[in-house]
Amino acid sequence: MIPSSLLKLKFLFLPALLLLTLGLSGSSAQAQTAGGTIISNQASATYSDGVGGNYATVSNTVTVTVANVSGLTITPDLSPDIANVAPGQTGVLYHFVVTNTGNFTDQVSFESGGASIRIAGPGTVVAAVVDVDNSNTINGGDTDIYTSGSAVTSANINAGNTVNVLVSVTISGAATAAQTVVVTLGDAAGPSPYDDRVFADTANDVQTVNPSVNGLREARGDIRATVDNDPLVLLTMHSLYNRRPDYAAARGDLVNFCTG
């Protein structure tokens, strides 16, 4: 016969394991149980003793609440590169994707004065925004994260959802072929990918905002562009009846001109 004390102990462990599995799984590609979800658990058992007696028992109902777990990723991490750039080129957009990989609705904080954004190479950052309307362009409706005098907090980001960050760069006219211009968002340490790290409170952070069982998290992304051998040729195409949009001819393209 199984002692009743052992049965009770076994029943008590079941909800505890549920809490650990569903609430503390960390960020992952798999769907997580939403933070705040209430789970009720009751166990039942039947057993017999050695003299033919049969027994049944039911545990008390135990209710647990899934803990809020924070998670954050920023992509890309140097791959893939954006298109090649030319000396003197303006309005080069570096496009980052910031994802809430936690199991509850959270926000993301960017440092004041654009400190979350760094650039290496012959280029200058001129603007950086959260692309609120997802237009892949910088406009008045976007959230400025470059010139603000205080830290900037994003709108709520549901679990598993993303926000886009655009950084506009001007390439130096003195840039030479094969030089690279790298923009970095965030400063999470460690080997790539620099995602879902414990928040370390340094100068260039991008971090989660709301408290959770695993604490605030931070991440980092990097995008690289390579300076081309020569600038792109920008043509305005005309025909007898209409004007076609501007066309960017890549290096090596054959361009025919006609006059008259």
Buried (B, 14 or more C-beta within 10 A) or exposed (E): EEEEEEBBEEBBEBBEEBBEEBBEBBBEEEEBBBBEBEBEBEBEEEEEEEEEEEEEBEBEEBEBEBBBBBBBBBBBBBEEEBEBBBBEBEEBBBBBEBBBBBBBBBBBBBBBBBBBBBBEBBBEBBBBBBBBEEEEEBEEEBBBBBEBEEBBBBEEBEBBEBBBBBBBBBBBEEBEEEBBBBBBBBBBEEEEBBBBBEBEEBEBBBBBBBEBBBEBBBBBBBBBBBBBEEBBEEBEEEEEEEEEEEEEEEEEEEEEEEEE
